[in-house]
């Protein structure tokens, strides 16, 4: 999960979705590439030093997590100089630690780790770094910056901020506008960050009041149940922000069952089902705010650059950044065609 206070390199999700997050990592035109800082070469698509990347993530029990794995695998296949050693994936921290230790013992060149629990896996990250294996920490951050060489992930606060700003602009001319929020798991820091960003955005629109909030748990079933409660308790509101497109499937079922179409809905993450509904434009869902799983593809790019001792094209520094925070773009009917290929199932 993102730490919004951490100084990072802010890059647009549009660049990620088109495979251009790391300009030097994806350029097909070697004539366009200049050495970083005038001396250090930047990575590109041309085959270079062979790199073995170990990839360890949690169990793919959610559409977004499954997309993380798919993005990592597809990106690795793009490079003839990359061998990907990928673990089964587990939500059990002890099991994931064991899987990472196996990769350390295999002496992979670089590790990419999306921890089931960042705090619990910090020590194994430290172990890899001390063994001379650089770690790319994907999204859920370790407790110590010594446990990774580079962190890349989404911006949870930015998701809420951009969702609130989008809704605020849509309701700008409406007096006494009312909004509701369908959050994710309240015990997760990412949920708190998303809500904080949303609330902070709404402060810029004095005509808008948030009148209700329910917390679901990122599942279709919980989305449907909690949305039904919101609809029953609130006979009239103007907009809804739902934190997660998977639970949004259930929320939309509840909306349809209640026969409601008197508000606009903004989702979160970037599921294909949400993109398709936005494109059809015949229901309440009008936009979604990205939390792009393409970050896993970019993590492979970063790991390859580390393994080859190269920098990032487009930057003057010799080394890759310590931190890369992805931008949470808003996708609506005006830009849906651009992002449609990135939707996850």
C-alpha positions as CSV (number, residue, x, y, z in Angstrom):
1,X,0.0,0.0,0.0
2,X,1.2,3.5,-0.8
3,X,2.9,5.7,1.7
4,X,1.9,9.1,0.4
5,X,4.4,11.0,2.5
6,X,7.3,9.1,0.9
7,X,9.2,11.2,-1.7
8,X,8.7,9.5,-5.0
9,X,8.8,9.9,-8.7
10,X,5.3,10.7,-9.8
11,X,4.5,9.1,-13.1
12,X,1.2,9.0,-15.0
13,X,-0.9,5.9,-15.2
14,X,-1.4,6.7,-18.9
15,X,2.3,6.1,-19.4
16,X,2.1,2.8,-17.5
17,X,-0.9,1.6,-19.5
18,X,0.9,2.1,-22.8
19,X,4.1,0.4,-21.5
20,X,6.0,3.7,-21.4
21,X,6.5,4.1,-17.6
22,X,10.2,3.7,-18.1
23,X,10.8,5.5,-21.4
24,X,14.2,4.0,-21.8
25,X,12.9,0.5,-20.9
26,X,10.4,0.5,-23.7
27,X,11.9,2.5,-26.5
28,X,12.2,0.6,-29.7
29,X,14.3,3.3,-31.3
30,X,17.9,3.2,-30.2
31,X,18.6,6.5,-31.9
32,X,16.3,8.3,-29.4
33,X,18.2,7.0,-26.4
34,X,20.9,9.0,-24.7
35,X,23.0,7.7,-21.8
36,X,21.7,8.7,-18.4
37,X,23.7,11.6,-17.0
38,X,25.7,11.6,-20.2
39,X,27.6,8.5,-19.4
40,X,25.5,5.6,-17.9
41,X,23.5,3.7,-20.5
42,X,19.8,3.3,-20.0
43,X,17.9,0.1,-20.5
44,X,16.0,-0.5,-23.7
45,X,14.4,-3.4,-25.6
46,X,17.7,-4.7,-27.0
47,X,19.0,-7.9,-25.5
48,X,21.6,-7.4,-22.8
49,X,23.1,-9.2,-19.8
50,X,21.0,-12.2,-18.8
51,X,19.0,-11.5,-15.6
52,X,17.1,-13.9,-13.4
53,X,14.2,-12.2,-11.6
54,X,12.5,-13.9,-8.6
55,X,8.8,-12.8,-8.3
56,X,6.9,-13.4,-5.1
57,X,3.3,-12.2,-4.5
58,X,0.3,-13.1,-2.5
59,X,-2.4,-15.5,-3.6
60,X,-4.4,-14.2,-6.6
61,X,-7.8,-14.3,-4.8
62,X,-8.9,-10.9,-6.3
63,X,-9.1,-9.6,-9.8
64,X,-6.5,-7.0,-9.2
65,X,-4.0,-9.4,-7.7
66,X,-4.5,-11.8,-10.6
67,X,-3.8,-9.0,-12.9
68,X,-0.6,-8.2,-11.0
69,X,0.7,-11.7,-11.7
70,X,-0.4,-11.6,-15.4
71,X,1.4,-8.3,-16.0
72,X,4.6,-9.5,-14.4
73,X,4.6,-12.7,-16.6
74,X,3.8,-10.9,-19.8
75,X,6.4,-8.3,-19.3
76,X,9.1,-10.8,-18.5
77,X,8.3,-12.8,-21.7
78,X,8.9,-9.6,-23.7
79,X,12.6,-9.8,-22.9
80,X,14.8,-12.5,-24.2
81,X,17.4,-11.7,-21.5
82,X,15.0,-12.2,-18.6
83,X,14.2,-15.4,-16.8
84,X,11.3,-15.2,-14.4
85,X,11.2,-17.5,-11.3
86,X,7.7,-17.0,-10.0
87,X,6.3,-18.5,-6.7
88,X,2.9,-20.0,-6.3
89,X,1.7,-17.1,-4.2
90,X,0.3,-17.2,-0.7
91,X,-1.6,-15.1,1.8
92,X,0.2,-16.9,4.6
93,X,3.1,-14.8,5.7
94,X,5.2,-17.7,6.8
95,X,4.7,-19.5,3.5
96,X,5.6,-16.4,1.5
97,X,8.7,-15.9,3.6
98,X,9.7,-19.5,2.8
99,X,9.1,-18.9,-0.9
100,X,11.3,-15.8,-0.9
101,X,14.0,-17.6,1.1
102,X,14.0,-20.3,-1.6
103,X,14.6,-17.6,-4.3
104,X,17.4,-16.1,-2.2
105,X,19.0,-19.6,-1.9
106,X,18.7,-19.9,-5.7
107,X,20.8,-16.7,-6.0
108,X,18.4,-14.9,-8.3
109,X,19.8,-11.6,-9.6
110,X,16.9,-9.4,-8.4
111,X,13.8,-10.0,-6.4
112,X,10.3,-8.4,-7.0
113,X,8.1,-8.8,-3.9
114,X,4.5,-7.9,-3.4
115,X,4.2,-8.9,0.3
116,X,1.0,-10.3,1.7
117,X,1.9,-8.1,4.8
118,X,4.7,-5.5,4.4
119,X,5.5,-5.4,8.1
120,X,5.7,-9.1,8.5
121,X,8.0,-9.6,5.4
122,X,10.4,-6.8,6.2
123,X,13.0,-9.1,7.7
124,X,13.1,-11.4,4.6
125,X,13.5,-8.3,2.4
126,X,16.5,-7.2,4.6
127,X,17.9,-10.8,4.3
128,X,17.8,-10.5,0.5
129,X,19.4,-7.1,0.4
130,X,22.2,-8.2,2.8
131,X,22.8,-11.2,0.5
132,X,23.5,-8.8,-2.3
133,X,20.1,-9.3,-4.1
134,X,18.4,-6.0,-4.8
135,X,14.7,-6.0,-4.0
136,X,12.0,-4.2,-5.9
137,X,9.2,-3.8,-3.3
138,X,5.9,-3.8,-5.1
139,X,3.0,-1.7,-3.6
140,X,2.7,-3.0,0.0
141,X,5.6,-1.3,1.5
142,X,8.2,-2.9,3.9
143,X,8.7,-1.2,7.3
144,X,12.3,-0.4,6.6
145,X,13.7,1.3,3.5
146,X,16.8,-0.9,4.0
147,X,14.6,-3.9,3.0
148,X,14.3,-2.7,-0.7
149,X,16.3,-0.9,-3.4
150,X,13.3,0.5,-5.1
151,X,9.6,0.8,-4.1
152,X,6.9,1.1,-6.8
153,X,3.2,1.3,-6.1
154,X,-0.1,3.1,-6.3
155,X,-1.4,6.2,-4.6
156,X,-4.3,5.4,-2.3
157,X,-4.6,9.0,-1.1
158,X,-4.5,10.2,-4.7
159,X,-7.3,7.8,-5.6
160,X,-9.6,9.4,-3.1
161,X,-8.5,12.9,-4.0
162,X,-9.1,12.4,-7.7
163,X,-12.5,10.6,-7.1
164,X,-13.6,13.5,-4.8
165,X,-12.4,16.1,-7.3
166,X,-14.2,14.4,-10.2
167,X,-17.4,14.2,-8.3
168,X,-17.0,17.8,-7.0
169,X,-16.6,19.1,-10.5
170,X,-19.7,17.2,-11.7
171,X,-21.8,18.6,-8.8
172,X,-20.2,22.0,-8.8
173,X,-23.4,23.9,-9.8
174,X,-25.8,21.9,-7.5
175,X,-26.7,23.4,-4.1
176,X,-26.9,21.1,-1.1
177,X,-25.4,18.1,-3.0
178,X,-25.2,14.9,-1.1
179,X,-22.6,12.1,-1.6
180,X,-22.1,8.7,-0.1
181,X,-19.0,6.4,0.1
182,X,-18.7,2.7,-0.2
183,X,-15.2,2.0,1.3
184,X,-13.1,-1.1,1.5
185,X,-11.8,-2.9,4.6
186,X,-11.6,-0.4,7.4
187,X,-8.7,-2.1,9.1
188,X,-6.4,-1.5,6.1
189,X,-4.3,1.6,5.9
190,X,-5.0,1.9,2.2
191,X,-8.8,2.3,3.0
192,X,-8.1,5.1,5.5
193,X,-5.9,6.8,2.9
194,X,-8.5,6.6,0.2
195,X,-11.2,8.0,2.5
196,X,-8.9,10.8,3.7
197,X,-8.1,11.8,0.1
198,X,-11.8,11.8,-0.7
199,X,-12.7,13.9,2.3
200,X,-9.9,16.4,1.6
201,X,-11.1,16.8,-2.0
202,X,-14.7,17.5,-0.9
203,X,-13.5,20.3,1.4
204,X,-12.9,22.3,-1.8
205,X,-16.6,22.1,-2.6
206,X,-18.7,23.7,0.1
207,X,-21.9,22.8,-1.6
208,X,-21.3,19.1,-1.1
209,X,-21.8,17.1,2.0
210,X,-20.9,13.4,2.6
211,X,-24.0,12.0,4.3
212,X,-23.1,8.3,4.7
213,X,-20.3,5.8,4.5
214,X,-20.3,2.0,4.6
215,X,-17.2,-0.3,4.6
216,X,-17.3,-3.5,2.5
217,X,-14.5,-6.0,2.1
218,X,-13.5,-5.9,-1.6
219,X,-15.9,-8.8,-2.6
220,X,-19.0,-8.8,-4.8
221,X,-21.1,-10.1,-2.0
222,X,-20.1,-7.5,0.5
223,X,-20.5,-4.7,-2.1
224,X,-24.0,-5.8,-2.8
225,X,-25.0,-6.1,0.9
226,X,-23.4,-2.8,2.0
227,X,-24.8,-0.9,-1.0
228,X,-28.3,-2.2,-0.3
229,X,-27.9,-0.7,3.2
230,X,-26.8,2.6,1.9
231,X,-29.7,2.7,-0.6
232,X,-32.2,1.9,2.1
233,X,-30.9,4.5,4.5
234,X,-30.4,7.3,1.9
235,X,-33.5,7.9,-0.1
236,X,-31.7,10.6,-2.1
237,X,-28.1,11.4,-2.9
238,X,-26.3,12.7,-5.9
239,X,-23.1,10.7,-6.1
240,X,-21.4,7.6,-4.8
241,X,-17.7,6.8,-4.6
242,X,-16.9,3.0,-4.4
243,X,-13.3,2.2,-3.5
244,X,-13.1,-1.1,-5.5
245,X,-14.5,-2.2,-8.9
246,X,-14.8,-5.9,-7.8
247,X,-17.1,-5.0,-4.9
248,X,-18.6,-2.5,-7.3
249,X,-20.1,-5.4,-9.3
250,X,-22.2,-6.2,-6.2
251,X,-23.0,-2.5,-5.6
252,X,-24.4,-2.2,-9.1
253,X,-26.6,-5.3,-8.5
254,X,-28.0,-3.6,-5.4
255,X,-28.6,-0.4,-7.4
256,X,-30.4,-2.3,-10.1
257,X,-32.5,-4.3,-7.7
258,X,-33.5,-1.0,-6.0
259,X,-34.4,0.5,-9.3
260,X,-32.3,3.6,-8.6
261,X,-30.7,5.7,-11.3
262,X,-30.8,9.2,-9.7
263,X,-27.1,9.5,-8.9
264,X,-23.6,9.1,-10.5
265,X,-21.2,6.5,-9.4
266,X,-17.4,6.5,-9.5
267,X,-15.4,3.3,-9.0
268,X,-11.9,2.4,-8.1
269,X,-9.0,0.2,-9.5
270,X,-9.7,-0.2,-13.2
271,X,-11.6,-3.5,-13.8
272,X,-12.6,-4.4,-17.3
273,X,-16.3,-4.8,-16.1
274,X,-16.2,-1.2,-14.9
275,X,-14.6,0.0,-18.2
276,X,-17.3,-1.8,-20.2
277,X,-20.1,-0.2,-18.2
278,X,-18.5,3.2,-18.5
279,X,-18.2,2.8,-22.3
280,X,-21.9,1.6,-22.6
281,X,-22.9,4.7,-20.6
282,X,-26.4,3.3,-19.8
283,X,-26.2,3.1,-16.0
284,X,-25.0,5.0,-12.9
285,X,-21.3,4.1,-13.3
286,X,-19.7,7.0,-15.0
287,X,-16.0,6.8,-14.1
288,X,-13.4,4.8,-12.2
289,X,-10.1,5.9,-10.6
290,X,-7.1,3.8,-11.5
291,X,-4.9,1.7,-9.2
292,X,-3.0,0.2,-12.1
293,X,-1.9,-3.4,-11.9
294,X,0.5,-2.5,-14.7
295,X,2.8,-1.5,-11.9
296,X,3.9,-5.2,-11.9
297,X,5.1,-4.8,-15.5
298,X,7.0,-1.7,-14.5
299,X,8.5,-3.6,-11.5
300,X,9.9,-6.1,-14.0
301,X,11.4,-3.2,-16.0
302,X,13.0,-1.8,-12.9
303,X,14.3,-5.2,-11.8
304,X,15.8,-5.8,-15.3
305,X,17.5,-2.4,-15.2
306,X,18.9,-3.2,-11.7
307,X,20.2,-6.6,-12.9
308,X,21.9,-5.1,-15.9
309,X,23.4,-2.2,-13.9
310,X,21.6,0.4,-16.1
311,X,19.7,3.6,-15.5
312,X,16.3,4.8,-16.7
313,X,15.9,6.5,-20.0
314,X,14.7,10.0,-19.8
315,X,16.3,10.7,-16.4
316,X,19.7,12.2,-15.8
317,X,20.7,10.1,-12.8
318,X,22.9,7.0,-13.2
319,X,20.6,4.8,-11.0
320,X,16.9,4.0,-11.0
321,X,14.8,5.9,-8.5
322,X,14.3,4.8,-4.9
323,X,10.6,5.3,-5.2
324,X,8.0,5.4,-8.0
325,X,4.4,6.4,-7.2
326,X,1.9,5.8,-9.9
327,X,-0.8,8.4,-10.7
328,X,-4.4,7.5,-10.1
329,X,-6.0,8.7,-13.4
330,X,-9.8,9.1,-13.7
331,X,-11.3,7.1,-16.6
332,X,-14.6,8.2,-18.0
333,X,-16.4,8.1,-21.3
334,X,-14.0,10.8,-22.7
335,X,-10.9,8.7,-22.4
336,X,-12.2,5.1,-22.0
337,X,-10.8,3.9,-25.3
338,X,-7.3,4.7,-24.2
339,X,-7.5,2.7,-21.0
340,X,-9.8,-0.2,-22.1
341,X,-6.9,-2.6,-23.0
342,X,-5.6,-2.3,-19.4
343,X,-8.8,-3.4,-17.7
344,X,-8.4,-6.5,-15.5
345,X,-10.9,-9.3,-15.1
